[in-house]
Amino acid sequence: MYIGLDLGTSGIKGVLIDDNQRVVAEATAPLTVQRPQAGWSEQDPAAWIAAAEAVLTALGSEDLSGVRGIGLSGQQHGAVTLDAADRVLRPAILWNDTRAHAEAAALDADPRFRAISGNIVFPGFTAPKLVWMARHEPELRAKVDKVLLPKDYLRLWLTGEHVGDMSDSAGTSWLDTGARDWSDALLGATDLGREHMPRLVEGSEASGTLRAELAGRFGLPSGVVVAGGGGDNAASAVGVGVVRAGEAFVSLGTSGVLFAATEGYAPDPATAVHTFCHALPNAWHQMGVILSATDSLNWYAGMVGQGAAALAQELGPLEAPGRPLFLPYLGGERTPLNDAGIRGALLGLEHATDRAAGTRAVLEGVTFALRDCRDALGATGTRLETLLAVGGGTRSDYWLSAIATALDVPVSLPAAGDFGGAFGAARLALMAATGAGTDVLTLPPVAREFTPVAALKDAFDEGHARYRTAQAAIRGL
């Protein structure tokens, strides 16, 4: 059996699978985010350990004596800073924290960063966070001995080893993404060196073994392999089998992601597309990323005093976009804007605007943001032949139909089951423990398919054009 642990922003999820990749057990533990100032987003890494302990304890209701491997998936870009004794120096600065926007812009102005990392230096990436620390917390920055990503701090607890993987590390702005290795030039530009970085392995390779003390506490055998794992999106792609060129998925979670496996390494930073290593050897992927997907629906639900799921279920068949227009930039935006300062808007309100019209506007706004991502991916030559939908937002048929129509590609909803980051991490654990190849990374069975509504295609094209006009109008306000 194999365990996958996915460290998200709102909680840790663990799954236990057998040799046939059947989910035997699953467990979750919640996490909270601290926002001490506007634009800040932090978590205490000790809370991650406590949550992981709770998840492993819950999974222990099954017999774990046959576990051979553990895989890790995690929220990307977070900065966990450790001193020479591996003590955490400050709360981890998370992926959706925008305090380092000025530092990110300064690094991005250095042409080496885009040329070597293959990506824009976004404010949420890891490197600018360390520059921010040097400017605003110099005494703490001087004590930094190691910088780890969130899931790799869990690995340190599990194995005692400082190790990272290529897919997660590609989101730091320190990795030579084409060479799949740390860049001495980019590290040096932020006053760091290789000695501050973890050792790198591929996601499907062993990174160490579980510490004996933890094995005994949770009822696992000795010698359990801990796989390299991956960033949450790469691990999710492994979970749904999106590992071959032309295969793609759309994730409707807190943030939104349009993820496509690619033929090879073909970056185009100017599009604000993320070009990262995949969690498998000699493989890469591209992503368009929006910062607020279900987060936007949750925000609107709070405004109108109704549950998000209930709002989506109130809607009937797909309609043409109406007058209200929502721009989902509640905390800035990545693809294609790369704008930490832009904020959202709800435009075109009138007497006839009711709760359902507002709900449709929010779902359409996020959909149009994903269409922007599709266009940015297409500009690099990346194609979408199959598109799976994952994440909490997939419970809305209206949303999936809107995405299929706006992106003009059928959207497949996997059959009931967990195919997310935790499942992908468990698959990577299986590969690391057994030496299995990518043939085990099959696509899931499809429960339903949402095809583009041909009669509404022109209306959604027009709606997206209005969205782009509004997007240009609010920038700088």
C-alpha positions in Angstrom: 0.0 0.0 0.0 1.0 3.6 -0.5 0.2 6.9 1.2 -0.2 10.3 -0.5 -0.2 13.5 1.6 -1.3 16.7 0.0 -0.5 19.9 1.9 -3.0 22.5 0.7 -3.8 26.0 1.9 -7.0 25.1 3.7 -6.0 21.6 4.9 -4.0 18.4 4.5 -5.5 15.4 2.8 -4.2 11.9 3.0 -5.1 8.9 0.9 -4.1 5.2 1.2 -4.1 3.2 -2.0 -3.4 -0.4 -2.7 -1.3 -2.0 -5.5 -4.3 -1.7 -7.8 -4.6 2.0 -7.0 -7.8 1.6 -5.2 -8.4 4.1 -2.5 -8.6 2.2 0.8 -8.9 5.1 3.2 -8.7 8.9 3.2 -8.5 11.6 5.9 -8.3 15.3 6.2 -7.3 17.9 8.7 -8.0 21.6 8.4 -5.6 24.5 8.3 -6.1 28.3 8.6 -4.4 31.2 7.0 -3.2 34.3 8.9 -3.4 37.7 7.2 -1.7 40.1 9.6 -1.7 42.9 7.0 -3.4 43.6 3.7 -1.9 41.4 0.9 -0.1 39.1 3.4 -0.8 35.4 3.7 1.0 33.2 6.2 0.9 29.8 8.0 2.8 28.4 10.9 4.7 25.3 9.7 4.1 23.7 13.1 0.4 23.6 12.1 1.3 21.5 9.1 3.0 18.9 11.3 0.1 18.8 13.6 -2.3 18.3 10.7 -0.1 15.6 9.2 -0.1 13.8 12.5 -3.9 13.9 12.6 -4.2 12.6 9.1 -1.7 9.7 9.6 -3.4 8.8 12.9 -6.8 8.7 11.1 -5.4 6.6 8.2 -4.1 4.2 11.0 -7.6 2.9 11.4 -6.5 0.7 8.6 -3.6 -1.8 8.9 -0.6 0.2 7.7 2.0 -2.6 8.1 2.0 -3.1 4.3 2.8 0.5 3.4 5.9 0.6 1.1 5.9 4.3 0.1 4.7 7.8 1.0 4.4 10.6 -1.6 4.0 14.3 -1.1 2.1 17.0 -2.9 1.9 20.6 -1.7 1.0 24.2 -2.2 3.8 25.8 -4.2 6.0 28.9 -3.8 5.8 29.2 0.0 9.0 30.2 1.8 9.9 28.2 4.9 13.1 29.6 6.4 15.2 27.6 8.8 18.2 28.3 10.9 21.3 26.0 11.2 19.4 23.9 13.7 16.4 23.5 11.4 14.3 25.9 13.6 11.6 27.8 11.7 12.5 31.5 11.7 9.2 33.0 10.9 5.7 32.0 9.7 5.8 30.7 6.1 5.0 33.3 3.5 2.5 31.6 1.2 1.8 31.5 -2.6 -1.0 34.1 -2.5 1.0 36.6 -0.5 1.8 39.8 -2.5 3.9 41.8 -0.1 7.1 41.2 -2.3 5.6 42.7 -5.5 8.3 45.4 -5.7 11.1 42.9 -5.1 9.6 40.6 -7.7 9.5 43.4 -10.3 13.1 44.2 -9.6 14.2 40.6 -10.0 12.1 40.3 -13.2 13.8 43.3 -14.6 17.1 41.2 -14.5 16.9 39.4 -17.9 18.6 36.3 -16.4 15.5 35.3 -14.4 13.2 34.8 -17.4 16.0 33.4 -19.6 17.0 30.7 -17.0 13.9 30.0 -15.1 11.6 30.2 -18.1 9.1 32.3 -16.2 8.2 35.8 -15.0 9.2 36.4 -11.4 5.7 36.6 -9.9 5.2 38.2 -6.5 4.0 34.9 -5.1 7.2 33.0 -6.1 9.8 32.2 -3.5 12.8 34.2 -4.5 11.3 37.7 -4.0 10.1 36.7 -0.5 13.8 36.2 0.6 14.7 39.6 -0.9 11.7 41.1 1.0 13.1 39.5 4.2 16.5 41.0 3.6 15.0 44.5 3.3 12.4 44.3 6.1 13.6 41.5 8.5 17.4 41.7 8.1 18.2 40.1 11.4 16.0 37.0 10.6 17.3 36.9 7.0 20.9 36.7 8.3 20.0 33.5 10.2 18.6 31.7 7.2 20.5 28.5 6.6 17.9 26.6 4.5 14.9 27.6 2.4 12.3 24.9 1.9 9.0 24.7 0.1 6.0 23.7 2.3 5.7 20.1 1.4 9.5 19.7 1.7 9.2 20.9 5.3 6.9 18.0 5.8 9.5 15.8 4.2 12.1 17.1 6.7 9.8 16.0 9.5 9.2 12.6 7.9 12.8 11.8 6.8 15.2 14.2 8.5 16.4 15.2 5.0 16.5 18.5 3.1 15.2 17.4 -0.3 13.0 19.0 -3.0 11.7 18.0 -6.4 11.9 19.6 -9.8 8.2 20.4 -10.3 7.8 22.3 -7.0 11.3 24.0 -7.2 10.5 25.3 -10.7 8.1 27.8 -8.9 10.9 29.4 -6.9 12.6 31.5 -9.6 15.9 29.8 -8.6 15.7 26.7 -10.8 17.2 26.4 -14.3 14.0 24.8 -15.5 15.4 23.4 -18.7 18.4 21.9 -17.0 16.4 20.7 -14.0 19.0 22.1 -11.6 19.5 25.0 -9.3 20.9 28.1 -11.0 24.0 29.5 -9.3 23.4 32.8 -11.1 19.8 33.2 -9.9 20.7 32.1 -6.4 23.6 34.6 -6.3 21.3 37.4 -7.5 19.4 37.0 -4.2 22.5 36.5 -2.1 22.0 32.8 -1.7 23.9 29.7 -2.8 23.3 26.0 -3.3 24.1 25.4 0.4 20.8 27.1 1.2 18.8 24.8 -1.1 17.6 21.3 -0.6 19.0 18.4 -2.7 16.8 17.8 -5.8 15.2 14.5 -7.0 12.6 13.7 -9.5 9.0 13.3 -8.2 8.9 9.6 -8.9 12.3 8.9 -7.3 13.0 8.1 -3.6 14.1 11.1 -1.5 14.7 9.2 1.7 13.1 6.8 4.2 10.6 7.4 7.0 12.2 8.0 10.4 12.0 4.9 12.6 10.3 7.0 15.4 7.5 8.0 13.1 7.1 4.5 11.7 6.7 3.1 15.2 4.2 5.8 16.2 1.9 5.4 13.2 2.2 1.6 12.8 4.2 1.6 9.5 7.0 -0.8 8.7 10.7 0.2 8.7 12.2 1.3 5.4 9.2 3.1 4.0 10.3 5.1 0.9 9.4 8.8 0.7 9.0 9.8 -2.9 10.1 13.2 -4.3 6.5 14.1 -4.9 5.5 17.3 -6.6 3.9 20.7 -6.5 0.2 20.5 -6.1 -0.7 20.9 -9.7 1.9 18.6 -11.1 0.8 16.0 -8.5 -2.8 16.5 -9.5 -1.8 15.9 -13.1 -0.2 12.6 -12.1 -3.4 11.8 -10.2 -5.6 12.3 -13.3 -3.0 10.9 -15.7 -2.3 14.2 -17.5 1.2 13.3 -18.4 1.2 13.2 -22.3 1.2 16.2 -24.7 -2.3 17.3 -25.6 -3.7 16.2 -22.3 -5.0 18.9 -19.9 -7.0 19.6 -16.9 -8.8 22.6 -15.4 -8.7 22.9 -11.6 -11.5 24.8 -9.9 -10.1 25.2 -6.4 -9.3 28.2 -4.3 -7.2 29.3 -7.2 -7.9 28.2 -10.8 -5.5 26.4 -13.1 -5.5 25.4 -16.7 -2.7 22.8 -16.9 -1.4 21.1 -20.0 1.3 18.5 -20.5 3.7 19.6 -23.2 6.0 18.0 -25.9 9.1 19.4 -24.2 10.5 22.6 -22.7 9.2 25.6 -24.6 8.9 28.6 -22.3 7.4 32.0 -23.3 7.5 34.2 -20.1 6.0 37.2 -21.9 2.6 35.3 -21.9 2.6 35.0 -18.1 2.2 31.3 -18.6 4.0 29.1 -16.1 6.4 26.7 -17.7 7.5 24.2 -15.1 9.1 20.7 -14.8 6.6 18.0 -14.5 6.8 15.6 -11.5 8.2 12.9 -13.9 11.7 12.7 -15.4 12.4 14.6 -18.6 8.9 16.0 -18.7 7.5 19.6 -18.5 4.1 21.3 -18.4 2.5 24.7 -18.8 -0.1 26.4 -16.6 -2.2 29.4 -16.8 -3.0 30.4 -13.2 -5.7 32.6 -11.8 -5.6 33.5 -8.1 -9.3 33.3 -7.4 -11.7 30.6 -8.7 -13.9 29.1 -6.0 -12.6 31.8 -3.8 -14.6 34.2 -5.9 -17.8 32.2 -5.4 -17.1 31.9 -1.7 -16.7 35.7 -1.5 -19.9 36.3 -3.3 -21.7 33.7 -1.1 -20.6 35.6 2.0 -21.8 38.9 0.5 -25.3 37.5 -0.1 -25.5 35.3 3.0 -25.9 32.0 1.1 -23.8 28.9 0.8 -21.7 28.7 -2.3 -22.9 25.2 -3.3 -26.5 26.3 -2.9 -26.0 29.4 -5.1 -24.6 27.3 -8.0 -27.4 24.7 -7.6 -30.0 27.5 -8.0 -29.0 28.0 -11.7 -30.7 26.1 -14.5 -29.4 25.4 -18.0 -26.6 27.6 -19.3 -27.6 31.1 -20.4 -25.9 33.8 -22.5 -23.8 36.1 -20.4 -25.9 38.9 -19.0 -25.2 42.6 -18.2 -23.5 42.1 -14.8 -19.8 41.5 -15.4 -17.4 40.2 -12.7 -13.6 40.5 -12.8 -12.2 38.0 -10.3 -9.1 39.9 -9.2 -9.8 39.8 -5.5 -6.0 39.5 -4.7 -4.3 40.5 -7.9 -3.8 38.2 -10.9 -1.2 36.1 -12.6 -2.0 34.8 -16.1 -2.0 36.8 -18.3 -1.8 40.1 -16.3 1.0 39.6 -13.8 -0.5 42.4 -11.8 -0.4 42.2 -8.0 -2.2 45.5 -7.6 -5.3 45.0 -9.8 -8.5 44.3 -7.8 -11.8 42.8 -8.7 -15.0 44.5 -9.9 -18.7 43.8 -10.3 -19.9 46.0 -13.2 -23.1 46.7 -15.0 -25.5 46.4 -12.0 -29.1 47.5 -12.5 -32.5 47.2 -10.8 -33.0 43.8 -12.5 -29.8 42.3 -11.1 -30.8 39.6 -8.6 -28.8 37.0 -6.6 -28.9 34.5 -9.5 -27.7 37.1 -12.0 -24.8 37.9 -9.6 -24.0 34.2 -9.3 -23.9 33.7 -13.1 -21.7 36.8 -13.4 -19.2 35.4 -10.9 -19.0 32.0 -12.6 -18.7 33.7 -16.0 -16.0 36.0 -14.8 -13.8 33.1 -13.6 -14.6 31.3 -16.8 -13.4 34.3 -18.9 -10.2 34.4 -16.8 -9.6 30.8 -17.7 -10.2 31.6 -21.3 -7.5 34.2 -21.0 -5.3 31.4 -19.8 -6.3 29.2 -22.8 -5.3 32.0 -25.2 -2.0 32.5 -23.4 -1.2 28.7 -23.6 -2.2 28.7 -27.3 0.2 31.6 -28.0 3.1 29.2 -27.1 1.8 26.4 -29.4 0.4 24.3 -26.6 -2.7 22.4 -27.6 -5.7 21.1 -25.5 -7.0 17.8 -26.9 -8.6 16.5 -23.8 -9.7 18.6 -20.8 -10.6 17.0 -17.4 -12.2 19.0 -14.6 -11.2 18.7 -11.0 -11.7 20.5 -7.8 -14.6 21.7 -5.7 -16.1 23.9 -8.4 -16.8 20.8 -10.5 -20.0 20.3 -8.5 -21.6 23.0 -10.6 -22.9 21.7 -13.9 -23.5 25.3 -14.9 -19.9 26.2 -14.5 -18.6 23.2 -16.4 -20.9 23.9 -19.3 -19.8 27.6 -19.3 -16.1 26.5 -19.4 -16.7 24.1 -22.2 -18.5 26.8 -24.2 -16.1 29.6 -23.5 -13.0 27.6 -24.2 -14.6 25.7 -27.0 -13.4 22.2 -25.9 -15.4 19.4 -24.3 -14.9 19.1 -20.5 -14.8 15.6 -18.9 -15.8 15.1 -15.3 -14.1 12.0 -13.8 -16.2 9.3 -12.2 -16.6 9.5 -8.4 -13.2 9.2 -6.7 -10.2 11.1 -5.6 -7.9 12.0 -8.4 -6.3 15.1 -6.9 -2.9 15.9 -5.4 -3.1 13.3 -2.6 -3.9 10.5 -5.1 -1.1 11.7 -7.4 1.3 11.8 -4.5 0.3 8.2 -3.7 0.9 7.2 -7.4 4.4 8.8 -7.2 5.0 6.8 -4.0 4.1 3.6 -5.9 6.5 4.5 -8.7 9.3 5.3 -6.2 8.8 2.2 -4.2 8.4 -0.3 -7.1 10.1 1.3 -10.1 6.9 1.3 -12.1 6.8 3.5 -15.2 4.3 6.0 -16.5 2.1 3.2 -17.8 0.5 3.1 -14.3 -0.6 6.8 -14.8 -3.9 6.1 -16.6 -6.7 8.6 -17.2 -9.7 8.1 -14.9 -13.0 6.8 -16.1 -15.3 9.6 -17.2 -18.7 10.0 -15.5 -20.0 12.9 -17.7 -18.9 15.1 -20.5 -19.9 18.7 -21.0 -19.8 19.8 -24.7 -19.8 23.4 -25.9 -23.2 24.8 -26.4 -23.0 25.8 -30.0 -26.0 28.2 -29.8 -24.3 30.2 -27.1 -20.7 30.3 -28.6 -21.1 33.8 -30.1 -22.7 35.1 -26.9 -19.7 33.9 -24.9 -17.3 35.3 -27.4 -19.0 38.6 -27.1 -19.0 38.3 -23.3 -15.3 37.6 -23.2 -14.7 40.7 -25.4 -16.6 42.8 -22.9 -14.6 41.2 -20.1 -11.3 42.2 -21.8 -12.5 45.7 -22.3 -13.5 46.0 -18.6 -10.2 44.4 -17.6 -8.2 47.1 -19.5 -10.5 49.8 -18.0 -10.0 48.9 -14.3 -6.2 48.5 -14.4 -4.6 51.2 -12.4 -7.8 52.2 -10.6 
